[in-house]
Amino acid sequence: LLSVFNVTQVSGTVSIDLLSDVALFGDFFRTVPPDRFTTQVIGSVMQYFNWSLVTPLFTNDAYGLSGLNAFVNVAKEKGILITCNRV
């Protein structure tokens, strides 16, 4: 609603990737990285410790599903197997 009036929004906690779409949310800015960057770090830590099989836990909402999708992509890139997903 605020974007209709060209009011800029700044969030200090929202990390969902959807809000990075400038075409949809051009007046939205964040102070924390989006999930796709956070999951890269998580994947690197898992790779460093040679964790090759994991079970992600997530919430069944836009935030949890966004993080899960980002993590699944990173896991595939780094050769980490996912046992199953738990909501």
C-alpha positions in Angstrom: 0.0 0.0 0.0 2.8 2.4 0.8 4.4 2.0 -2.6 1.2 3.5 -4.2 2.2 6.7 -2.5 5.9 6.3 -3.2 6.8 5.9 0.5 10.1 4.1 1.0 10.0 1.1 3.4 13.1 -0.1 5.3 13.2 -3.4 7.1 15.8 -4.6 9.6 14.6 -8.2 9.9 12.9 -9.3 6.6 15.1 -11.7 4.6 12.6 -13.3 2.1 13.9 -13.2 -1.4 10.6 -12.1 -3.0 11.1 -8.6 -1.6 14.3 -8.3 -3.7 12.2 -8.0 -6.9 12.6 -4.3 -7.7 9.8 -4.4 -10.3 7.3 -5.4 -7.5 8.9 -3.7 -4.5 10.9 -0.8 -5.8 10.5 1.3 -2.7 11.6 -1.5 -0.3 15.1 -1.7 1.3 16.5 -4.1 3.8 19.4 -4.0 6.3 19.9 -7.8 6.4 20.9 -10.0 3.5 18.2 -12.0 1.6 18.0 -15.7 2.2 19.9 -16.6 -0.9 23.1 -15.1 0.6 22.5 -16.6 4.1 22.0 -20.1 2.6 25.3 -19.8 0.7 27.1 -19.3 4.1 25.2 -22.2 5.7 26.1 -24.4 2.7 29.8 -23.4 3.0 29.8 -24.2 6.7 28.3 -27.6 6.0 30.8 -28.3 3.3 33.7 -27.2 5.6 32.6 -29.7 8.3 32.0 -32.4 5.6 28.3 -32.7 6.4 26.9 -34.4 3.4 23.4 -35.5 4.6 21.1 -33.0 6.3 17.4 -32.6 7.2 16.2 -29.0 6.9 13.5 -27.7 9.3 11.4 -24.8 8.2 8.1 -23.1 8.8 5.2 -23.6 6.4 4.9 -20.0 5.3 6.4 -17.7 2.7 9.5 -17.0 4.8 10.2 -20.7 5.6 9.5 -21.9 2.0 11.7 -19.1 0.6 14.6 -20.2 2.8 14.1 -23.9 2.0 14.1 -23.3 -1.7 17.3 -21.2 -1.5 18.9 -23.9 0.7 17.9 -26.7 -1.7 19.6 -24.9 -4.5 22.8 -24.4 -2.5 22.8 -28.0 -1.3 22.6 -29.3 -4.9 25.6 -27.0 -5.9 27.7 -28.2 -3.0 26.8 -31.9 -3.2 24.9 -32.0 0.1 22.1 -34.5 0.2 18.8 -33.7 1.8 17.1 -36.6 3.7 13.6 -35.1 3.8 12.0 -31.8 4.6 10.3 -31.2 8.0 7.7 -28.5 8.6 
